[in-house]
């Protein structure tokens, strides 16, 4: 009987692990100049969770193609901001439970 209980506990733990793995996702995006469609590198991308959550603010930088990547993001709504130094270039709310790839076109002034 003890072997049977151990098996049930193992299945329950595996189920919890799968549920946890499915509850996070990657959030990817690209920041680019609207007319040329060229990626903009060296921008700071900030993902801010709701104040009511215990989640941390996440930071990333755009690469040479303007791409950024956040791994293991918990489903929630986040504030996504793109900055160059002290200058805020973009701000929008995203839903990480549905956002797969975020395209951020910016126009030169």
WOHUHU-V41576 format. One record per residue. N is the residue number from 1. OMEGA is omega as a letter, one per 30 degrees, with the letter a starting at -180 (none if undefined). NEAR is the number of other C-alpha atoms within 8 Angstrom. Layout:
N|OMEGA|NEAR, N|OMEGA|NEAR
This chain:
1|a|4, 2|l|5, 3|a|6, 4|l|7, 5|l|8, 6|l|8, 7|l|8, 8|l|8, 9|l|8, 10|l|8, 11|l|8, 12|l|8, 13|l|8, 14|l|8, 15|l|8, 16|l|8, 17|l|8, 18|l|8, 19|l|8, 20|a|8, 21|a|7, 22|a|7, 23|l|8, 24|l|10, 25|l|12, 26|l|10, 27|a|13, 28|l|11, 29|a|11, 30|l|14, 31|a|13, 32|l|13, 33|a|13, 34|a|9, 35|a|5, 36|a|5, 37|l|8, 38|l|9, 39|l|12, 40|a|13, 41|l|11, 42|l|10, 43|l|12, 44|l|12, 45|a|13, 46|l|12, 47|a|11, 48|l|10, 49|l|12, 50|l|9, 51|a|5, 52|a|4, 53|l|6, 54|a|5, 55|a|6, 56|l|6, 57|a|8, 58|l|8, 59|l|8, 60|l|10, 61|l|10, 62|l|16, 63|a|10, 64|l|9, 65|a|10, 66|a|15, 67|l|13, 68|a|12, 69|l|9, 70|l|10, 71|l|7, 72|l|7, 73|l|10, 74|l|9, 75|l|10, 76|l|8, 77|a|11, 78|l|12, 79|l|13, 80|a|13, 81|l|12, 82|a|12, 83|l|12, 84|a|10, 85|a|6, 86|a|5, 87|l|6, 88|a|9, 89|a|9, 90|l|10, 91|l|9, 92|l|7, 93|l|8, 94|l|9, 95|a|10, 96|l|14, 97|a|9, 98|a|5, 99|l|9, 100|a|8, 101|a|8, 102|l|9, 103|a|8, 104|l|9, 105|l|9, 106|a|10, 107|l|7, 108|l|4, 109|none|2
